[in-house]
């Protein structure tokens, strides 16, 4: 990690202005070189270097301003005409120009944005841009991602007419031509429980019209939204839902029957408009088969979850850059913080989680890319990506909350002041674990569905063992430890899934994240050492075992734990003798 120049004569540590979040991040460049071929890496490196500098400098200033000046919903124009529009601060518009116009992040994996390369980018390469951009602005990361993923869903499931009509505009880089995307799923009745969706779709004169309320709509005035609704007469639950593409403006130039009821006054992502929408007979077009709407939308959700994991990893990376800058330029008790034992330990904790997240999102993105190829390993990669995505999303979003909070504390009182980036990082980090499914919902998806129903675990564990096969000769003792942990976690995860022990889903998904990252860090460390001589990621692998996994009873269930939980949840007085009995239960698993 590079650090800023100290301010002349200043006692306050500088921020990260002047840095380059790509060129100064050795680990990021090394990971990119492991997963990408030379042609792709050469083509994108100049753009990543430029973006890496901008996100620490001019784009960061724009992001600070955009979050100070949130969007405003207007209901009428100055002539008294009922006309809704959302007013955005010029700084937000400038950020949009950078993301969509200058770099085409939304289109990178769909069309050859980089002319000299002449082809779309692999998933991992695209998310290098995501990772860098979201180190400065998390809120706009949502419109970028949902435009990308909505284009993917239309491309995969949409009719030829739908593709011709919308894809060119969704993948445009000219801001006057661009149609941004969105996904509107959440309702008052159906948040995590999507099967309770009450928005209805009725057909008249060969067209479909949607009626209902959507409760949390990010990118509220998006030009084209992917939306779930229940056709008249369809069965209850997710099997009765259909997927529709709903434009904001109709072919004749009139506004669709969509009313923005209000914008949300949010804790974080303040720059981006999230609102409550009422559909009053809005025209929409079916995407794919009516009876497969939820399954088709899941494609978009899974891609959004991967992006969410990348974005949360980006928040951790930005927090790490900030903490290292403070450590080198702030002194206490006559020494720079970087020389003080407790400060060093806190930095290591921050960096450990950040390095885990980097390894995990790179792995998940690479597996998704392989899954969509014609390679012989595509079938296995589909299973691996299916499990890796929710595991990444679950843990990286949780870790981001702690890491950003610790980095705020590392800067001290200044970190609590809105002139610095830290408060914004903390606020935005909390949304990561809510977007695209809360931690509980994602844990259910990972264990009950990906492991229990889709049987993804065998291919997942086998792929990680293949990574370890390349490490055996160099570090046999460490590899033996990793194999033992991998097998133990894998066996426990399968058993918990088979028993459908929902109370343990989160700890199992977390254990999978930790052991997977430990394996990947070891593999990366040895691969990178052979290229550049740097084996530091091997040591991070060791720290994951020591600090994240190697705790007594980590995977062991407490006998009759449900009885203890029930006793506490009753919220009634509990006698000492009864409490002792429960303590004895937990002490003797």
Secondary structure, DSSP 4 states (H G I P E B T S, - for coil): ---PPPPTT-SSPP-STT--TTTT-HHHHHHHHHHS-HHHHHHHHHHHHHHHHHHTTHHHHHHHHHHHS--EEEEE-TTS-EEEEEE--HHHHHHHIIIIIIS-GGGTTTS--STTT-SPPPHHHHHHHHHHHTTT-SHHHHHHHHHHHHHHHHHHHS-HHHIIIIIHHHT--STTT---EEEE---SS-SS-GGG---EEEEETTEEEEEEEEEEEESTT-SEEEEEEEETTPPSSGGGEEEEEEESB-TTSPBPSEEEEEE---SS-TTS-EEEEEEEEEEEEE-S-GGGHHHHHHHHHHHHHHHHHHHHHHHHHHHHHHHHHHHHH-EETTEEGGGSHHHHHHHHHHHHHHHHHHHHHHHHHHHHHHHTSSSTTHHHHHHHHHHHHHHHHHHHHHHHHHHHHHHHHHHGGGGGSTTSSHHHHHHHHHHHTTTTS-HHHHHHIIIIIIIIIT--HHHHHHHHHHHHHTTTTT-HHHHHHHHHHHHHHHHHHHHHHHHT-GGGHHHHHHHHHHHHHHHHHHHHHHHHHHHHS--HHHHHHHHHIIIII--TTSSPPPTTHHHHHHHHHTTS---HHHHHHHHHHHH--
